[in-house]
Amino acid sequence: MLPEKIWDKISELYGSQSASAITASLERLLERYQTLQNSSVPDFLTERDVMLITYADSLHQPGREPLKSLSQFCRNRLDNLVNIVHILPFFPYSSDDGFSVIDYRQVNPHHGDWPHIKRINQYVDLCFDLVINHASTSSHYFKAFLADAPEYRNFFIEMDEHADTASVVRPRTSPLLHCYSASGKDKWCWTTFSQDQADLNFQNPAVLLEMLDILLFYVSQGARIIRLDAIAYLWKQLGTSCVHLPQCHLLVQLIRVILDEVAPHTLLLSETNFPHEDNISYFGDGSNEAQMVYNFPMPPLVLFSIASGNAAHLTRWARSIKPVSQRTTFLNFTASHDGIGVRPAASLLSPEEFQSLIRRTTDHGGQVSYKNDNNGQPIPYELNINYFDALNDPGNPEPDEDLQIDRFLLSQSIALVFLGIPAIYIHSLVGSRNWTDGPVQTGRARSINRERLELDLIEQQLHDPLSRRGKIFHRYARMISLRRQQRAFHPCAPQQILDLGPEIFALARTAPDRSETIIALHNVTGQTQQLTLDTSLLESQPQGKLTDLITDTSLSASDSGLYQLSIKPYRFAWLRGERSNRRN
C-alpha cells in the first residue's frame, strides 16, 4: 500500500479521478524495486564527502573504454580524496555532450557498459543525471511521437506555431518552438534548450511513470545521488513564466517521497541556475524536496573578488547563506562542465562590475553565452572559460607561475571551507587551462572547458613536481585531505561570516559537537595583509593556541587576547582551535 502522501500529490497534479489508475501503475512499478534499500550507505553526508564532476570520457587511453580509464584514475588518484563521482550523462546521445539523451537505460558503447560503472562504484559513490526535462529528437520516444503511436501521442508538448509564449523564461536565444515533420504532417514542439532536445510533457502521467522507472533503475545501478537536470522548467503552462511552477515543486516532492519509501539512502541534487531565492526553493520545507542545491552565485562572486581584490560582495552574499535543516546542504563549486553561470550574480554586482566579468572572460580567451530577457533581448548567461584562465590571463602570463597557482588554489579553498560539501570539476583538480581548439572543432563555446585528456600523459605530468599540473594537484590533494579530517567542515556545521575588511574573505566553522572551530582567512589581493584577529567576536571561541592547518604552524594570542598574523598575496589560512565553548 502506497503512503497517503503519494496519493495526495498525484491527485493534486492529475486530479482525483485519474489518481487511482496512476497510483495503481506506480504501485506495480515500486514492487519491482523493493530490494533497493541499502543499509550500508550513510543516509546523509559528512565532512568526508567530496564530489568530483567528470564526463565518462574526460580521461581516455588508446584502445581502451574511457570508463576503464576513469576507474583506474579513481583507484590510483582519488583514494582518501574523493568519495563521490558525478559522471555526467554517459548514455547514447545526439548533441549537447550527453544532455540530449537517446536511450536513458543504456551506457554509451563508446564509453563502456554498465559493468564498468559498477566497477567505479567499488571505489566511490556515484551521482547520475536524470535528464528529466527533455529527450533527444533521435530517441525512440520522439520517433514514436512523430509516428503518432498511441502510447506516445502526448509524450511531448505540441503547440500552435502562433501560440503566445512571450511570458516564458528562456535559458537560450534559440526559438522556443521548432517544427518537425512526419507522415506529411508538421508538428510544432516545445524546445527549451535546442531543436534537438524536445521537452517531455509531464501533464501526461505516462511520462511521469516512465521517468520514475528510469530514476529507480539508476538507483539500482548504484546511484547514491540523483541530479535533477533543468528541473525548474519541468511543468509548462501558457500565460506563466513556465519556471518554478507549483506543479514542478509537487513533482520534486513526489520523487522525494518515493525515494524515501523505496531507497531512503538516495539523495536528490537540484540543478537550478537561478537567483538564490529561486534556487533554495528546491529545498522545500527542508524535508520534502532536494537534499542539496548548487551554490550558483559562488563561482562568479569568487572570480570577481580575486579579480578585483575586493571580497565585500562575496562576504555580503555569504551572510545570506543559512542552514535550512539538518537534512539539507549546499553543493559548493567554482568550475563545472557548463562554465560560470552569471545570472545569479547580476543582482549582487553593480552593472559595471558585472560587465567587468564579461570583459575579463573575452580578454582571457573565453566566450560568453547569452539568453533572452523578457523583452527578447540577449543578456549574458554564462562565461565559457576554464576557471584557472578566468583568474590568470593566458595571453599575458606572469613570470611567476606559482603566483597564478596561488590565485587559483585560493579560489578552491573558499569552496572547500564553505557551508556544504565541495564539488570539484576534473579540469580544476588536474590543473587544466583553456582548450582553445575545442570551440573551433565543435562549434560550441562550452567545449573550451571540456577537453578529453589522455590519461597516461596526465599521469606523467602529475608525477612531475615541477609541472603546473603536478603543483596544482598535489597542493589541492593536501587541502582536500586536510578538509576531510576536520569535524568543523561537516556540511551542517554552523558557519559565521566575519568582516575583516574587503581584502579578506573570512569565515568560522564550528564542529557540531563544539569540539573545534576553524577560522578560514583568504587574502584576495596581490599584497601581503597584516591582520589582528579577535576571537572574542566568534560565536564559538577557541581557547589557547591556533594551528594553521595549511602551514602546520602555531599562533599564540597576545596578552590582550588578540592574534597577529600576516597573509601573503593570494594565500589563505585555516586556523583550528580546540575545546571551543558557546559564547553567552
Summary of the structure (lengths in Angstrom):
residues: 584
radius of gyration: 24.2
end to end distance: 50.6
largest distance: 87.4
contacts: 2004
relative contact order: 0.10
helix: 36%
strand: 22%
